[in-house]
């Protein structure tokens, strides 16, 4: 059986990570290589426990200086045994869910639908907060259904891609959105398709992280649901945490306005909710993991209260929720 791996970085994702782990195991991912940094909510402790249970491989990421935690982790991961043993590889964040539309919605169904492909890109579908202001310990994939239109091209992020690829020396470098730098002598072996199984433009061999002009926007086989905001309250915590890649950029009002897309509705991923709930509950059956999850949720609520006691966050919360009221 192929080893299909997610490489990710995390900080303070404790309330949400069990849904994400359960979902990705359910659709067929076999391995998780997780780099955590500077966690306050116990995300790192949850990953320690998941590692003890044989579900993830966890590395504490330190000393990343000006490169930022994500790029540093990806550079270090290139030589990790988990990556070297992987047949397929993708870099995904804790707010990203591959929504497969064929067969039973599993990775094998996707591979069967495009058997010749060895690189598959999925375009983001941005999910807004849908007017949800308060944080609750509920499934993200069930709570948020309002999103960007299917072929929406603005803002720029609406055409962003993430890429799953065969890990057989096709590329030299792990990238945030796609593998980088085709290996010498391997360009002709690359068969790169979009979420409909259609060939990606040849320019993607060398650069590009977005679909555009109709190229790479196919989603008949799969799409990538991107829940970058969650509730208005949880967004405050995300903003306080900071970005994992562009560490100097603020996730303030402009980010909210760009990502808070509520122009359409997509509930297709909810076909998997019963199985997802069962898979998440199976993880929570472990008493240590259940306790750590509850502690993370408590920390999250307390952080929200702390931030809402600060005038700058009160102002930001008022502005983003006023936009909810305005529609």
N, C-alpha and C positions, 0 to 999 in steps of 0.2 A: 504493500500500500504506500502511495506517495505520502511524504511528509510535507505538509502545507503550513507554512509558518507566517505568523504576524510578528513584525518587529515594531515596537512602540515605545514611547516615552510617556511617563505619567507624573503628575504632581497634584495632590489633593483631589483625586477622582473617586474617593472611597464610596460615596453614596451610590455611584452609578456603575462601578466597574463589574459587579457580579452579573448584571444584566448583559453587559457587553461580552464578558467571558462566556456566559451561558449561550448567548446567541451565536457567537462565532464557533464554538464547539459544535453546536447543533447543526450548523450548515456545512461542517466538514473540516474546519481548521484543526490540525493535530498538535501544533506547537505554538507557544507564545514566548518570545524573548522580550522581557519588559525591563526597561531602565527607569528607575524612579530617582527623583531628586528633591531635596528640601521639603519633604512631606510633613505637614502638621496634623493631618486628619487620620493618619494611620494607613494610608494607601500602601506604604512600604511594608507595614506589618501584615496587611492582607495578602500582599504578594508573597511575603515569606511563608505564610500559611498555605497559600495555593501551591507554592513550590514544594512544601512538605507533603502535600497531597498528590504530587506528581502531575500537576496541571500546567504550571508555567515554569519558566526559568527566569529568575529575578536577579538583577544586578543593580546595586546602588551606584548612581552616576554622580561623580564628584569631580572637582577641578576642571570645569569646562570653560572658565574664563570668558574671553570675548567671543568665543565660537558659539556659545549658547548650549543648553543641555541637549537639544534634539540633534543638531549636527554633530556634536561631540559623540553622542551615543551611537549614531549611525556609523561614524568612522570607526569607532571601537568595535562595533558589532561585526564588521566585515570579516574578522578573523575568529569569531566565536564558533565553537563546535556546533551549536544549534544551527547557525546559518550555513556552515559548511555541509551539514548533513541534510539540509532542506532541498526538496525537489522543486517546490514553488515558494515564492516569497512576495510579501507585500508589506508596506509600511502603512499602518492605520492608526488613527487617534481614537480615544475613548468615546468620541461623539460621532463616529462614522460606522455605518452599518451597510454592508453590501446586500442589496435587495434583489435576489435572483428570481426571475419571473418564469423560468421554464422548469418542467418536471416537478419535483418536490421542493424546489427552491434551495437545492444544495449545490455545493461546488462541483460535484461530479456531474450533475445535470448540465451545468454550464460547460464543463469540459467536453461532454458528449455532444453538445450543440455546436461547438466550434473545435473539432478534434485536431485540426492542423495548427491551431494558434499556440504560440508559446509566450505571447505577451498580450494581456487583455487590460484595456483601460476603461474605467467607469467614471462617467461624469457625475459631479456632485448634483444633488437636488437639495437646495437649501430649505430647511424647515424653520419657520419662525416660531415665536412663542405662542401664537394663536390666542393672545389675550390672557394667557395663564400667568398670573403674577406671583402666586405663593408657591414655594417649594413644598413638595410632598414626596414621600418615599414610595414612588410608583414607577411603573415601567415607562421609560422615555418613549419607546416605540409605540406605546398605546396612548400616551397622553397627548402627543403632538402629531397632528395630522395636516395642518395648514402649511403650505410650502410655495416655492416658486413654480411658475408655469413650466410645463414640460420642456419647451425649447427656449426658455428665457435666456437672454444673453447679457443682461445688465442686472446687477453690477458685475464687475469682472469675475468675482468669486463664483457666480452662477455657472460658469463654464469650466471650473476647476476639475482636475482629474486625479484619480489615484490608480495605481497600476499593479496588477498581479502578473508575475513573470516566472518562467522556468529558470531555475537557478543552476544553469549549466554553462557558465562562463560566456554568456552572450554579451554581458556588460561588465565594465570594470568597477563601477561605483554605485553604491546604494544612494538613491536620491529621495527627497521628501515626497514628491508626487509621481516619480517614475524613475526607472534605472537610468544611469547616465554613462556616457562614453562607451559606445559599442567596442567590443574587443576586436583586436586585429584579426582579420580573417574570418570573422563571425557575422558580418553584416548581412550576407546573403541567407544566413540561417534564421534570421529574425522574421517571424510572421506575426505582426502586430495588428490586433483588431480592436474595435470599440465594443460597447455593450450590446450591439446588435450582431456582432460577428463580422462587421464590415472592415475592410483594410483601413488602417490609419494612414494619414498622409505621410509620404516618405520623409518630410521634414522632421517628423517626430523621432527619427532615428538619432538626431543630434541635439534637438532642443525642443522645449515647449512643455507647459504644464496645464494648458487650457485647450478645450475644444473651441472651434470657431468656424463661422461661415458654413455650418452644416457638417464640417469634417469632425469625426470623432464623437458626434452627439448621439449616436444610436443608443437606444436603451431597451430594445425589445427583449433582450435576454437578461439584462441586469442593469441596475442603477445604484448609485451610492447615496444613501440617505445621510445627510449631514445635519445633525442636531446641535449646531454650534452655540446656541443661546440657552436652550431649555427655558425654565421659568425666569421671570424678571428678577426675582430674588436670587436665584442661582447665578444669573449673569453677573451680579455684583461680586460674588465670590470669584468667579472666573476673571473678572477685570482686576481684582485685587491680587490674584495669583500671578498674573502676567503671562506673556506668550512664551512658548517653548522654542520658537525659531527666531522670530523678529523680536528679540527681547527688549529692544529700545522703543518699540511701538506701543502706544496706549490702546487698549481695547475699550474705548469710551463710546460716546454717543454716535460718532460716525460709524464705528464698527457695528453697533446695534442696528443702525438704519440700513446699512448694507446687507446685513445677514438676516434681518427680521422680515422674511418674505412670507406673506400670507395670501398670495394671489390665487392659489389653487388648493385642492385637497387631494391627498394621496393616502389611501388606507390599505394599499396592497400588501404591505409588510405585516399587517395585522392578521393575515391568514396563519402566521406562525405564532401568534400570541399564546394559544393554549400550550403548545409544546415548549415555548420559551419560558412560560411561567413554571412549568414542571421542571425544566432544566435549572432555572434559578433557584427554585425551592430545594432541589437536590443539593445544591451548593450550600444553601442556608441550613441544611440538616446537620452540617458540621457545627458543633456548638462553639468552637473557637472562632470560626469564620462568621457565624451569626453574631457573636458578641462584637467582633471587630467592625462588622457592617453597621450595627446599631450605634457604636461609638462614633463612627464616621458620620452618620446621619445627625447625631447630637452635635458634633463639632460644626457641621455645616449650618445647622440652625443657629448655633451660638455665634458663628462668624457673620451670618446675615444680620443678627441683632446688633452685633458690634459695629458693623459697617453702617447700619441705618441709624446709629447714634452719631455719626459724623456728618457735618453739614454738606460736604462735597458729595457724599454718596446719597444723602437725602435729595439733593438737587438732581443728581443723575437719575435716581429712581423715579422722581416726579416727572422728569422729561420722557423717559422711556415708557412709562405707564400712561402718560398723556397721549402718546402716539397710539397706544392700544385703544384708548377711548375714541380717538379720531378715526380709527380704522385704517 
